[in-house]
């Protein structure tokens, strides 16, 4: 399942990357991203339609997200994949810093842009695919945490942002998990609900703040 998840994440990211080379309009890329999402949802719906009730229930519970569904043997594999992926990510910090200033600048610094993008896509696919396969699609962490880290530390250096994102993401996710399993109650809420309630206001605040700063400028 983890291998399939990584492969699926990689194929989608490579498709988006290939289309981005032909389309330079951000609005068009947003629309295409929504269309790709519709295709993947349609394929998933087909599999659900031909599945039995127990399999559909397992899938639904998986979509809620959980940090407690990983067994001991799975945890060893998840740790190995995560540590390997994070090591590759930290080694890619210079490439990411160079790409921030554009492809031409990156090439002038001696960076092979296509190879760098393939490395970044593969690393991201391994991390996102494996963690999602084991813990489910936990919403807003990948979207809110990087922006929160940039806001708090006011830097674009990936050498700083990478470890900061790991720490903030870990603390925020554990906090959401504690809220979902509030002591003294018998009810355990899906962690996806808590992360959405925490992450959505953060993203809205960042978008409003950015728009306000642009107006004043």
Beta strands, then each sheet from edge to edge (+ up, - down):
end
